[in-house]
Amino acid sequence: MKTPFLTFDTKNISKELNDLGQKILKGSETIMGLEDIDVGVTPKDLVFQQDKMKLYHYKNEGKVTCPVPVLIVYALVNKEYMLDIQPDRSIVRNLLNHGLDLYIIDWGYPTKADMYVSLDDYINVYLDDAVDFIRESTHSDKVNLMGICQGGTFSAMYSSIHPEKIKNLITLVTPIDFSVKKGLLFNWSRNINADTLVDTYGVIPGDFLNNGFLMLMPITLNVGKYVGMVDVISDKEKLLNFMRMEKWIFDSPDQAGECMRQFIKDMYQENKLAKGTLKIGDKEVNLKNATMPLLNIFANADHIVPPDATKPLNDLIGSTDKELYEFKGGHIGVFVGGKSQKELAPAISAWLHKRADGEKHAKKAKPATESH
C-alpha cells in the first residue's frame, strides 16, 4: 500500500507568510505610536482613605435622579477600573448617565505590612467605614450596595451583618454557594493547602493567582487571543482596546495572607456562607438577616463563577423582594460587552429608581480624609 504524500501550495504559503509579515510590520509601527494605556478615565474624587483602601466619588455632569447613593464593591484579585475600562465600554459612565450617584472602593495593593489583614478588617472595618462615610457625607440613612464577583460575596456578608445600613443590594456574577463542581477555579481552590500557601508567602503574589485564572482556559487565554491580535494590530483603536484588557488582566494585586486563608477555608472548602455557619471576627453571618431588596445578576456562560454558584443567594437571603437576572454572556462580558452597556446599566438603574422612594437627594461629598 502506497503512503500518500502531502502536497503543499508553496505559492499560497509564501503569500500568507508575506501578508503576516506585513501585518506585524505595520502593527509594530502602530504600537510604537501608542501613548499611555488609559483606563478608568471617568472623573472622580478621592473622598476617603484608610490604610490601602481608597473611596472615590464619581463626578456626575448630569442630574442625579436616584436619591440613594450607590457604593460599588469590587473583588480583591483584580482592579476595579474594569468597570470603567474605556469611555464606550464603561458601565460606570453608563450608570452615571442614568442618574445614579456612584462611589467605588479601590482596595489598593497590599504589601508585606498587610500580611495579617483579615476578612474581618475588609468587611467590618474598611467596608463599614466607607459605608458610614457615605451615609454621613450625604445625610442618607442607608446606601445601595453593588458588589462584583468576590466583591458581591463581601457585599452579601456585609448586608447580613449590617442590614440597617443597606437600602438595596445588587450582586453581579457573585459566588455564594462554593460547593459547585463545575468551576475549575472552585475545584482548584477546594484542594489547595491554604495554611501552607499563606505561611510560605505571607502576602500571596498576584501572579500566583493570575496564573491560576489563565489556566482555566489555557489555549484561549494564553494563545488564541494573541493569534487574534494580529488581525487588529494595525488598527490603533482596536489595538488600544486589546491593550487595555491586557493591562487589566495582568494588573493583579497581591493578597493579604490572613484574609486569603479564611476565604479559601471558609468559602471554597467549607462553604460556610451558604450553610449559615460563617463568622467574621465576632460577627455571625446569616444571609436570612439581609432583608433588603435584592437584584442578583448571573452570566449564563460564566466559566469563572458558574451560575449554580450565584443563583442560590435568592433562596438563602431573607428578602421578600428579590429578582434573579440572567445575562446572556460571560463573566467579563457583564462589564465590557456592548450588550451589557445597552441592557444591564438601564436595567440596574430602573430597578434602583423604583426602590429609592422616600430618600433625600445625595449632597456633595466631603473632601478626602484619612483614618489609621
N, C-alpha and C positions, 0 to 999 in steps of 0.2 A: 504494500500500500504506500503510495507516494504521500509524502508530507507536503501540504500546500505551503507555498511561500507567501509571506506577507508582502504586499506591494505598497509603496508609498508614492504619493503625488508630491514629488520634490518641489515643484513649482508652487503649489499651494502652501506647503510648509514654509518655504522661503518667504512667500508673501506675508504669511501670518506672523512670522518672526520679525520681519521688517516693520509691519504695522505695529506690533507690540513695542518694538524699539522706539518707533516714532512717538507712540503714546507716552512711554516712560520719559523720553527726552523732553517732550512738550510739557509733561506733568512736572518734571523737575524744575522747569522754569516757573511754573505756577507756584510750586512750593517755595521757591526762593523769594517770590514776591509776596508771600503771606506775611501779614503783620501778626501781632499777638493774637492768640486764640481767645476771643472774648466770650465769656459765659456769664450768666447771672447779671445781665446789664439793666434790668428794670430798677429804676431809682428807689433807694431805701435808706433809712436812717438807723444807725446803731442807737438803741434807746436804753439798753440794759445789758450788763455783763457781770457774770460771776464765774471766777476761775476761767476755764477754757470756753465755757458756754456764752454765746452771744445771742441777744434777741434783737431782731431787726423789724422795723415797721416800714412797710411799703408805702411810697407816696402815691396817692390816688388823685390824678388830674381831673377826674370826673366827679360826679356826685356819689357819695356813699348812701346807698338806698337800703342797705341791710343794717339795722342799728346795733346788732351784736357783733363785736369783733371776733375774728377768726384767727386762731393760732395753729400754724402748720407745724407738725412734728415729724421729722424725717428719721430714717434709720441711722445707726451709728456707723455702719460699714461703708457707706458712700456719702458723697456730698449732696447737700440739699439743692444746689443750683441745677440739678436735673430738671426741677420743676420750672426753671427759667433758662433753659439751655440756649435759646436764641429767640428773638422777637416774634417770629412767625410760628414757633413751636413752644410757647410758654403758657402753661396752664395758670401760672401766677398772673401774668398780664391779662389773660382771658377772664379770670375771676375778678380782677380789679375793674375791668371794663363792664362787668355785670353788677357793679355797685357794692362789692364786698370790701370790708376794712381788714386788711391782711397783715399778720405778723408771722415771722418764721424764726425757728431756732437753728442756729449753726452750732453744732456740738464741739467744733474745733478739732485740733489734732493732739491727742494725748501723748505725753512723753513719759519717761521713766518715773517722774514725780507723781504720775497718776495711776500707778500700778494697783493701788488699794482703793481707787474709786469704785464704788459698788453700785449695784442696781438700785439700792435704797437711795444713794446720792442722786442718781439720774432722775428717779421718779419723785421722791419725797423732798428733795432739796432743789435741784436745778429746774425741773419742770414745774414744780409747785411755786417756786419763786417767780418764774416767768409768768405764770397764770395770775399770780397775785399782783405783779407789777401792772399787767394789762388791766385788770379789774380796777385797780386804784387810779391809774392814769386816765382811764376812760369813764370812770364813775359807773361802771357796769357791775351788777351783782354776779353775773356769770359770763363765760366766754363760750364760743363754739370751738370745739377741738377737732382738728382734721389730721389724722395720723396716716402715714405712708409706710407700708411694709412693716419692718420692725418698729417704726415709729407709731404705727397703728396698734401694735401689741402694747407698747408703752402707754398709748392713749387709753386703751381699754382698761389697763391696770389702774391708771390714774383716775379714770372716771368711776371706777369701783371703790376707790379709797376716798375720793373727794367729790361725790356726786353733787353736792350742794354748790359747786363752783362751775359746773358744766351745763350749758343750755342745751346744746345738741352735739352729738358725736358722729363724725364721719370717718370711716375706715376704708382705705384703698389697698387692695392686694395684701391683706394683713393675715399673718399666721396666728391662729388661735388654738386649733387642735393639732398638736405636734405628733400625734400618733399615726398620721397618714403614711402609707408605704410608697406613694407614687413619686415623691420628690427625691432626686438624688442628693440634694443638699440635706434633706431631713435624715436620710439613711447615713450619710457621711457623718453628720453631727451626732447622731444617735450612738455611733460606735467609736467616737473619739474619747480619749482619756483626758478629760478636762483638767484634772489635777496636775498631771504630767505636763500638759501644754502650758498651763499658767505658771507652774512652779519653775519651768525651764526658761520661759521668756519674760515673765513679769508683765510686760506690755506686749500683746500679740502683734507681730508685724502685719501691716495691711497687706503686704504682698503674699503672705501665707494664706490669708483668707481669699484674696483676689484670685490666686491660682486655683483655689478650690472651686470658685464660681466658674472660671474659664473651663475647668474640666467637666462641667455639667454638659457642655456641648462642644467638645474639643475641636471638631472639624469646622463647624460653623463659626465659632468664636475665635479660633486661632488661625485658620487657613482661609476659609471661604470668604470672609469679609475683606481680606487683603487682595484676594483674586478679584473680587468685585470692585475694589478701589481703582483698579486700572481703568475701568470704564468711566470714572468720574474725575480722574486725576488732572485732566486739562481744563475742567470747569471750576473756576475759583469758588463760586458759591457752594456747589455740591461738595467740593473738597473741604471747604470750611465746615460744612455740616458734619462730614465724616470725622474731621479732626476734633470738633467739639465733643462728639461722642467718645472718641478715644481718650481725650483729656479726662472726661468724667469717669470712664471705666477704670483707668489706671490711677485716679486720684483717690486712693483708698487709705483713710486714716488708720493708724494703729489703734488697738483696742485695749481699754483698761482691763487688766487681768481679772480682778475680782468680779467685775460685772459680767465678763465673759464666762467665768467659771459658773456663776449662778444661772446665767441664761441657758448655757448648754445643759447643765444638770437638771434644772427645774422645768425647763421648757421642752427641749428636744428629747431628753432621756426619761423624764418622769411625768411630763405632760400635766403639771400641777395647775396651770391656769384653767384648763378645760375641766379638770377634776374638782376644782374648788378648794384645793389644799395649799395654794401658794401663799407664802408670807414674804413680804418685802420689808426689811427692817423689823419694826414692831407692829407693822400693819398687816392684817389679814386681807387677802384679795378674793372677794366673792363677786363674780360678774352679776349676780342677782341684785346687788346693791346699786348697779348702774341702771337707773330708771328713766334717764333722759331719752328723747327720740334718737334713733339710730338709722343711718344710711350706710349700709355695708356693701362695698363695691368689689367685685372679683372679676378677674380676666379669665375667660373660658379656655384660652390657650397658654396659660401661665405655666412655665416649666420650672420656675423658681419657687413660687408659692402656689401649689396646686389648689384649685377651687375647693376641694374637700377639706383643706386646712382652714379656709376662710369662712365658709358657709355656716359652720356650727355656732358662730357668735350669735346669730339670730335666735337660736334655741336656748343659748346659755344666759343671755343678758336679761335683766329684769324689766326692760322697757316693754310697754304695750304698743308703742308707736315705732315700728321698725320695718325697714324696707331692705330687701336683698336685690342688688342691681347687677345684672350680668353685662359685662363689656366684652364685645367680640374682638379679641385680640390677645396680645401677650403682655408680660409683666412691664416692659418698658413702653410699649405702645400706649398704655394707660396715661402716660405723661406727655409723650412727644409726638404721637401719631396725629395725622390730620383728622382722623375720626374722633380722637379724643378732644381736640380743640373745638370741633363742631358739636359734639354730643355731650361730653362729660361736664365741662365747665358750665354750660347753660343748665344742665340737669341739677348739678350741685347748688348753683345759685338759686334756682327756683325752689328747691327743697328747703334751703335755709330761709329764704324770704317768707315762705309760707309759715314757718315756725318761729319767726322773730318778733311777733306782735308783743306789745306791752313793754318794750325796752326803749330806753333813751338812745338817741344817736350818739355814736362814739365821738369823743373830743380828741383834740390833738395830743399825742403822747408827749410825756416829759422828755427832756434831753437825756442822753445816756448817763447812766450811773453804774457804779461797780460795787460789788459786795464780795467780801472774802470770808 
